Amino acid sequence: MSRYLYFVLTLLFLTLWSSCRKDFEFSPSTGNLGFSKDTVYLDTVFTNIGSSTYNLKVYNNSDNDISIPSVRLALGEASNYRLSIDGMAGKAFNNVELLAKDSLYIFVETTIDYNNFLNPNGEYLYTDQLEFDAGSNLQKVELVTLVKDAVFIYPNRDNTTKVVETLTLDIGGEQVETELQGRELLPVELTMTNTKPYVIYGFATVPNGETLTIEAGARLHFHKNSGLIINDGASLHINGGLSTNQEALENEVILEGDRLEPNFSDRPGQWGTIWFLDGSTDNNINHTTIKNALVGILCDGNANDSTDKLTITNSQIYNSSNFGLLGRNSSIKGENVIINNAGLSSFAGTLGGKYNFTHCTIANYWSNGFRQFPSVLLNNFVLDENDNAIITDLTEANFNNCIIYGNDNPEILLDEIEDDAVDFNFKFTNCLIRFEDNNNNFTGPNYDLNDINHYEGNIFNEDPNFKDPDLNMLIIGVESAAINKGLPLFATQVPTDILNVKRTTSPDLGAYQHIIFPEED
């Protein structure tokens, strides 16, 4: 009983003491705030596209609880920046309280209309300041954003019902209504230049009988769930050129997402794909980088055409959340192609088809989760909705003077449903391949590495000595097992590497001739 009485009296004392205690006393700040940075760079945004949210941390390093009389944007309500403090949005805040030795976050966003700040070079540096207090106690933090002008391609919208146009596609001769938002490109949009970047919402489609030409140095940025569709009877010509500056890539054509902030630069799955429908023809891609898509390139049909449906040269496909390059009963020719970092396979030739790759580097160092498939997948079937297999010919799949490697093992999968009436033809010649089957999981004639009808002159499981495959740097160094191992017959077909270095005398495997890596400090 006495213990209970003691507890009650103690609780009563604390209650009375707290009711008599004054609230925290906050003294006005004296201009001695600390900041996590003196300038908040909101990086680069396109006109009228909202930025990511950035933060500034404000510190009270004193032993006193303080009240900051005002936190505001210098441009006031006219500012294109937006603030959030303690969950409250606005452009000016009064009497912001901050406990001793504590800190608070200020979140900053922006959306800017470039047309309000025209600049002949297509860019505008927009600035403002965060101001804390006033007079002799005034402290400032700079806010800086680079705004780029762009050509925007949107699907049409019905302003009365707010319904966005969806696409009807010709798939296998059948008109299929889809839920894909987008529209056909207009005649004036069928040539894309390097004058301004292009920002595409929804799927931009190339009409039947037309050709989309993308000139050297062009930049295409795709919003989420967006991409290019090359219709039946249409063509895509991407005419990138060799760049003298391998950082600026001034002549390369680059296709990527529309978020320009650094933390989006290598994030997979930001946009859809480049989709070549069955019946599209005469497609050529040269000196192009395709990055951060769901599927870099999806190529359907035309397996038996006399000319290849797609020819891709001197190009790179990176950071695809599913496949880098997916052919479905199609015909693809690749030279000096680099594919890396795909959530499934870097290259997949499915439902048969015809594929020829010479001096290509097909690798997969995916590190964003479990990867189900190897770098290279070949099969000759697809399952219908009732799980019945539709089987077609793999007419040919040739890999010559290539590197096929990755962070899994093995890095090739030959998934054949055997049928005497169907061909399954493939050959790896003078390639460096990661394939080590220690548990004998891969058996049968397709995996007889001594069968010269399928494997000839290859090197297995030796180090390609990539510079940094995790960062998509797949140039090889002086310790590479690929040096001087290329067959001259194929080197003469592709006489220079992706950087225009001659390779005919001593050809290395893959898309690059080797270099000496500079020593890092």
C-alpha positions in Angstrom: 0.0 0.0 0.0 2.8 2.4 0.9 4.5 1.7 -2.5 1.2 2.5 -4.3 0.8 5.7 -2.3 4.4 6.7 -3.1 3.7 6.2 -6.8 0.5 8.3 -6.7 2.2 11.1 -4.9 5.2 11.1 -7.3 2.9 11.2 -10.3 0.9 14.0 -8.7 4.1 16.0 -8.0 5.3 15.6 -11.6 1.9 16.6 -13.0 1.8 19.8 -10.8 5.4 20.6 -11.6 4.8 20.3 -15.3 1.7 22.4 -15.2 3.5 25.1 -13.4 6.6 24.9 -15.7 6.6 27.5 -18.5 6.7 26.3 -22.1 10.0 26.1 -23.8 11.4 29.6 -24.2 12.6 30.3 -27.7 15.0 33.1 -28.1 15.3 34.9 -31.5 18.1 33.5 -33.6 21.3 35.6 -33.8 22.5 34.7 -37.3 24.6 31.7 -36.3 22.7 29.0 -38.1 24.6 26.2 -39.7 23.7 24.7 -43.1 24.5 21.4 -44.8 25.4 23.3 -47.9 25.8 26.8 -49.0 24.2 26.2 -52.4 21.3 23.8 -53.3 21.8 22.7 -56.9 18.5 21.3 -58.2 20.4 20.1 -61.2 18.9 20.2 -64.7 15.2 20.1 -65.6 13.2 20.5 -68.8 10.8 23.4 -69.1 7.5 22.7 -67.3 8.7 19.4 -65.8 8.9 19.3 -62.1 12.2 18.6 -60.4 13.0 16.0 -57.8 12.8 17.1 -54.2 16.0 18.4 -52.7 16.8 19.1 -49.1 18.8 21.5 -47.0 19.5 20.8 -43.4 19.6 23.7 -41.0 21.5 23.4 -37.7 21.1 25.2 -34.4 24.6 24.7 -32.9 23.9 26.8 -29.8 22.8 25.7 -26.3 19.6 27.7 -26.6 16.2 26.9 -28.1 15.8 29.5 -30.9 13.1 30.9 -33.1 14.0 31.9 -36.6 11.9 35.0 -37.3 11.6 34.3 -41.0 12.5 31.7 -43.6 11.6 32.9 -47.1 12.4 32.9 -50.8 14.1 36.1 -51.8 11.8 36.4 -54.9 8.8 35.8 -52.7 5.6 34.6 -54.3 7.1 35.3 -57.7 9.7 32.5 -57.1 9.5 29.3 -59.1 10.8 27.4 -56.2 8.5 25.7 -53.6 9.4 25.0 -50.0 8.2 22.6 -47.3 9.1 22.9 -43.6 7.6 20.5 -41.0 5.1 19.3 -43.6 3.9 22.8 -44.4 4.2 24.1 -48.0 4.8 27.7 -48.8 7.3 30.4 -49.9 7.6 32.2 -46.6 7.5 31.0 -43.0 7.6 33.0 -39.7 8.9 32.0 -36.3 10.4 28.6 -37.2 11.3 27.0 -33.9 14.5 25.0 -33.5 15.6 23.3 -30.3 19.2 23.6 -29.0 21.7 21.3 -30.7 18.9 20.2 -33.1 18.3 20.5 -36.8 15.5 20.7 -39.3 15.0 19.8 -43.0 13.8 22.3 -45.6 12.6 20.6 -48.8 12.9 22.4 -52.1 11.3 21.7 -55.5 10.8 23.7 -58.7 8.9 23.8 -62.0 10.0 26.4 -64.5 8.6 27.6 -67.8 11.6 28.2 -70.0 9.5 30.5 -72.2 9.5 33.1 -69.4 13.3 33.3 -69.6 14.3 33.0 -73.2 17.9 32.4 -74.0 19.3 31.9 -77.5 21.3 28.8 -76.5 18.3 26.9 -75.3 19.3 26.9 -71.6 18.6 29.2 -68.7 20.2 29.3 -65.3 17.4 30.1 -62.8 18.5 31.2 -59.4 16.9 32.4 -56.1 17.9 32.5 -52.5 16.7 31.1 -49.2 16.8 33.9 -46.7 16.9 33.3 -42.9 16.1 36.3 -40.6 16.9 39.8 -41.7 19.2 42.8 -41.1 22.5 42.0 -39.4 21.3 38.5 -38.7 20.5 37.7 -42.4 21.9 34.5 -43.7 21.4 33.1 -47.3 21.6 29.9 -49.1 21.7 29.9 -52.9 19.2 27.9 -55.1 20.3 27.1 -58.6 18.6 25.2 -61.5 19.6 24.8 -65.1 16.5 24.9 -67.3 16.5 23.4 -70.8 14.2 24.2 -73.7 13.0 21.2 -75.6 10.6 19.9 -78.3 7.7 18.2 -76.6 5.7 15.4 -78.2 2.5 14.6 -76.4 -0.4 12.3 -77.2 -3.6 14.2 -78.2 -6.1 15.0 -75.5 -9.8 15.5 -75.6 -10.2 18.7 -73.5 -13.9 17.9 -72.8 -13.5 14.4 -71.5 -9.8 14.6 -70.6 -9.3 11.3 -72.4 -5.8 10.9 -73.8 -5.4 9.3 -77.3 -4.5 5.6 -77.3 -2.9 3.6 -80.1 -4.3 1.1 -82.5 -1.5 -1.1 -83.9 -1.2 -3.3 -86.9 0.1 -6.6 -85.3 0.3 -9.5 -87.6 -2.1 -7.9 -90.1 -4.7 -7.4 -87.4 -5.7 -4.0 -86.0 -5.3 -4.2 -82.3 -6.6 -1.5 -80.0 -4.2 -1.0 -77.1 -4.2 1.0 -73.9 -0.9 2.6 -74.8 -1.1 6.3 -74.8 0.5 8.0 -77.8 0.0 9.2 -81.3 1.5 9.1 -84.8 4.3 11.5 -85.5 3.4 14.3 -87.8 5.4 14.9 -91.1 7.3 17.8 -89.5 8.4 15.5 -86.6 9.9 12.8 -88.8 13.3 14.4 -88.8 14.8 15.0 -85.3 18.0 17.1 -85.1 20.4 18.2 -82.4 19.1 21.7 -82.2 17.0 21.0 -79.1 16.4 17.8 -77.1 13.1 16.0 -77.6 10.8 15.0 -74.7 8.3 12.3 -75.5 5.2 11.5 -73.6 3.5 8.3 -74.5 4.5 6.2 -77.5 5.4 8.2 -80.6 4.7 6.0 -83.7 6.1 6.2 -87.2 3.3 5.8 -89.7 3.2 3.2 -92.4 5.3 4.1 -95.4 7.3 6.8 -93.4 10.8 7.0 -92.1 11.9 8.6 -88.8 15.4 10.0 -89.3 17.3 11.0 -86.2 20.4 13.0 -86.9 23.8 13.0 -85.2 24.0 14.5 -81.8 20.2 14.3 -81.2 18.9 13.7 -77.7 15.6 11.9 -77.0 14.1 11.8 -73.5 11.2 9.6 -72.7 8.7 10.0 -69.9 7.5 7.0 -67.9 5.6 4.5 -70.1 6.8 6.1 -73.3 8.9 5.1 -76.3 9.0 4.7 -80.0 7.0 2.3 -82.2 8.0 1.7 -85.8 4.9 0.5 -87.6 4.4 -2.0 -90.3 5.9 -0.5 -93.4 7.7 2.1 -91.5 11.5 2.6 -90.9 13.8 4.1 -88.3 17.2 5.6 -89.3 19.4 6.8 -86.4 22.4 8.4 -88.0 24.7 9.0 -85.1 28.4 9.8 -85.7 31.7 9.2 -84.1 32.4 11.6 -81.2 35.8 13.2 -80.5 34.9 13.7 -76.8 34.0 10.5 -75.2 32.4 12.3 -72.2 30.3 14.8 -74.2 29.5 12.3 -77.0 28.6 15.2 -79.1 27.8 13.2 -82.2 26.2 10.2 -80.5 22.4 9.9 -80.5 21.3 9.3 -76.9 17.9 7.9 -75.9 17.1 7.9 -72.2 14.5 9.0 -69.6 13.4 12.6 -69.0 14.8 12.9 -65.5 18.2 14.7 -65.8 19.2 14.6 -62.1 22.4 12.6 -61.4 20.6 10.0 -59.3 18.5 9.1 -62.4 21.5 8.8 -64.8 21.8 5.0 -64.5 18.5 4.0 -63.1 16.9 1.1 -65.1 13.3 1.0 -66.2 12.5 4.7 -66.6 10.8 4.4 -69.9 9.4 1.8 -72.3 11.2 0.6 -75.4 12.0 1.1 -79.1 9.6 -1.3 -80.7 9.9 -2.5 -84.3 6.6 -4.1 -85.2 6.3 -7.0 -87.6 6.4 -5.5 -91.1 8.7 -2.6 -90.3 11.7 -2.7 -92.6 15.1 -1.1 -93.4 15.9 -0.1 -89.8 19.4 1.2 -89.1 21.0 2.4 -85.8 24.5 3.7 -85.7 26.5 5.4 -83.0 23.6 5.4 -80.5 23.3 5.0 -76.8 20.1 3.5 -75.4 19.9 3.5 -71.7 17.5 3.0 -68.7 14.6 1.5 -70.6 12.4 -1.5 -69.7 13.5 -3.1 -72.9 16.2 -1.3 -74.9 15.0 -2.6 -78.3 12.1 -5.0 -79.1 12.3 -6.3 -82.6 9.4 -8.4 -83.9 9.1 -10.5 -87.1 10.6 -10.4 -90.6 12.8 -13.4 -89.8 12.9 -14.5 -93.4 13.3 -11.2 -95.2 16.2 -11.0 -97.7 17.7 -8.1 -95.8 17.9 -7.8 -92.1 15.1 -6.1 -90.3 17.5 -4.2 -88.0 21.1 -3.4 -88.5 22.7 -1.9 -85.4 26.4 -0.7 -85.4 28.7 1.1 -83.0 26.0 1.3 -80.4 25.5 0.7 -76.7 22.4 -0.5 -74.7 22.7 -0.2 -70.9 20.6 -0.6 -67.8 17.5 -2.2 -69.2 15.2 -3.6 -66.4 14.1 -6.5 -68.6 16.0 -7.2 -71.9 18.6 -5.1 -73.5 17.9 -6.3 -77.1 15.0 -8.7 -77.6 14.3 -10.3 -81.0 11.2 -12.3 -81.5 11.3 -14.4 -84.7 13.2 -11.5 -86.2 16.4 -10.7 -88.1 19.1 -8.6 -86.5 22.7 -7.8 -87.6 25.0 -6.3 -85.0 28.5 -5.0 -85.3 30.5 -3.2 -82.6 27.5 -3.4 -80.3 27.8 -3.3 -76.5 25.0 -4.5 -74.2 25.2 -4.6 -70.4 23.2 -4.6 -67.2 19.8 -6.1 -68.0 17.4 -7.5 -65.5 16.8 -10.6 -67.7 19.1 -11.2 -70.7 21.3 -8.6 -72.4 20.4 -10.3 -75.8 17.6 -12.7 -76.3 16.7 -14.2 -79.7 13.4 -15.9 -79.0 10.8 -17.8 -81.2 13.6 -18.5 -83.6 14.8 -16.0 -86.2 18.1 -14.9 -87.7 20.8 -13.2 -85.7 24.4 -12.3 -86.6 26.8 -10.5 -84.2 30.4 -9.7 -85.1 32.8 -8.0 -82.7 30.2 -7.4 -80.1 30.5 -7.3 -76.3 27.4 -8.8 -74.7 27.8 -8.8 -71.0 25.5 -8.7 -67.9 26.7 -7.4 -64.6 23.2 -6.7 -63.3 23.3 -5.9 -59.5 19.8 -4.6 -58.8 18.4 -8.0 -57.8 18.1 -11.6 -58.9 18.7 -12.3 -62.6 16.9 -15.3 -64.0 18.5 -15.5 -67.5 22.1 -15.4 -68.8 23.7 -12.7 -71.0 22.6 -14.5 -74.2 19.4 -16.5 -74.5 18.3 -18.4 -77.6 15.1 -20.3 -78.0 12.8 -21.5 -80.8 9.4 -21.3 -79.2 6.8 -19.3 -77.4 4.0 -20.6 -75.2 0.4 -19.6 -76.0 -2.3 -18.8 -73.4 -2.9 -22.6 -73.0 0.8 -23.3 -72.5 1.0 -24.9 -75.9 4.4 -24.3 -77.6 4.6 -22.6 -81.0 7.9 -23.6 -82.5 9.7 -21.9 -85.4 13.1 -22.1 -87.0 16.2 -20.6 -85.5 17.6 -20.2 -89.0 21.0 -18.9 -87.8 22.5 -17.3 -84.7 26.2 -16.5 -85.2 28.5 -14.9 -82.8 31.9 -14.0 -84.2 34.9 -12.5 -82.4 32.5 -11.6 -79.5 32.8 -11.4 -75.7 29.9 -13.0 -73.8 30.4 -12.6 -70.1 28.9 -11.4 -66.8 28.6 -11.9 -63.1 26.6 -15.2 -63.4 27.6 -18.5 -64.7 27.0 -19.8 -67.4 26.2 -16.8 -69.5 24.6 -18.6 -72.5 21.4 -20.6 -72.6 20.2 -22.6 -75.6 16.6 -23.4 -74.9 15.4 -25.7 -77.7 12.2 -27.6 -78.1 13.4 -30.4 -80.5 11.4 -30.9 -83.6 12.8 -32.6 -86.7 10.9 -30.2 -88.9 12.4 -27.1 -87.3 16.0 -25.8 -87.5 18.0 -24.8 -84.4 21.2 -23.4 -86.0 23.8 -21.5 -83.9 27.5 -21.1 -83.8 30.0 -19.3 -81.5 33.3 -18.7 -83.3 36.4 -17.2 -81.7 34.5 -15.8 -78.7 35.4 -15.3 -75.1 32.6 -16.9 -73.2 31.8 -17.5 -69.6 30.4 -21.0 -69.4 31.4 -23.4 -66.6 29.0 -26.2 -65.9 30.5 -27.7 -62.8 27.3 -29.5 -61.8 26.6 -30.9 -65.3 23.2 -29.1 -65.5 23.6 -28.3 -69.2 23.8 -31.5 -71.3 22.9 -32.6 -74.8 24.3 -31.8 -78.2 23.7 -28.0 -77.9 26.2 -27.9 -75.0 29.0 -30.0 -76.6 31.7 -27.4 -76.6 33.9 -29.6 -78.7 31.4 -29.8 -81.6 32.9 -27.5 -84.2 29.5 -27.1 -85.9 28.5 -25.0 -82.9 31.7 -24.0 -81.1 35.0 -23.2 -82.8 38.1 -21.4 -81.6 36.5 -20.1 -78.4 38.0 -19.2 -75.0 36.1 -20.1 -71.9 36.1 -18.6 -68.5 39.2 -16.4 -68.8 39.2 -12.8 -67.6 38.1 -10.2 -70.2 39.6 -7.5 -67.9 36.9 -4.9 -68.4 37.6 -1.5 -67.0 34.5 -1.3 -64.8 31.5 -3.3 -66.0 29.4 -2.1 -63.1 29.6 1.3 -64.6 29.2 0.1 -68.2 32.9 0.6 -68.9 33.5 -2.5 -71.0 36.7 -1.5 -72.8 39.3 -4.1 -72.2 42.8 -3.7 -70.6 46.2 -5.2 -71.3 45.5 -8.2 -69.1 42.5 -9.3 -71.1 42.3 -12.8 -72.4 40.6 -11.4 -75.5 43.8 -9.6 -76.9 44.8 -10.7 -80.4 42.3 -13.6 -80.3 40.0 -12.3 -83.1 39.8 -14.2 -86.4 41.1 -11.8 -89.1 38.3 -13.0 -91.4 35.7 -11.3 -89.2 37.9 -8.3 -88.4 38.1 -7.4 -92.0 34.3 -7.3 -92.1 34.4 -4.8 -89.2 37.8 -3.2 -89.6 37.6 -0.5 -86.9 36.3 -0.8 -83.3 33.6 1.3 -81.8 36.1 4.1 -81.2 37.3 3.9 -84.8 40.6 2.2 -83.8 41.9 -0.1 -86.6 41.7 -3.8 -85.7 42.6 -5.7 -88.8 46.3 -6.3 -87.9 45.8 -7.7 -84.4 42.1 -8.0 -83.7 40.9 -8.3 -80.2 37.6 -9.9 -79.3 34.6 -7.7 -78.6 33.7 -4.2 -79.6 36.9 -2.6 -78.3 40.6 -2.9 -79.0 42.4 -3.0 -75.7 44.0 0.0 -74.0 46.3 0.7 -71.1 44.2 1.8 -68.2 45.5 5.0 -66.6 46.7 4.6 -63.1 44.3 6.1 -60.5 45.7 8.4 -57.8 
